[in-house]
C-alpha cells in the first residue's frame, strides 16, 4: 500500500511539474534570473518533500504546487505590466559594453572581470 501511495504521488507530481513548467516556466527555461532559479528549486522541493513524508498526502502536494505556480504566474504577470515590479524581482539590466567600449565601472558594480565578460 505504501508503494502504491508513493507511485500515485510521484505520477501526479510529475504531471503537475510538467504542466506548471509548460504554463509558467517558459521564462524559467529561456532566461534564468536569481528569482526564477529559486522558484524552480522551491517547486521541485515541494514535490520532493511531499513524496518522502508519509504524513503528506496527495492533496497537499497538489495544493502547495498549485499555490506556488499561481504565485509565480502573478509575479510574472505583474512583472510584464509594471516596470517597478520587474525591477524588484529581476533587477535592472546593466550595459557592460557601450558603443563598442567595455564599461569598467559597470563591470566593477556587477563584480565581473574581463574573462567573465
Protein Blocks (a to p, Z undefined) as FASTA:
>chain_A
ZZmmmmmmmmmmmmmmmmmmmmmmmmmmmpccfklmmmmmmmmmmmmmmmmpmklcfklm
mmmmmmmmmmmmmmmmmmmmpmklmmmmnopaddfbgghiacfklmmmnopafklZZ
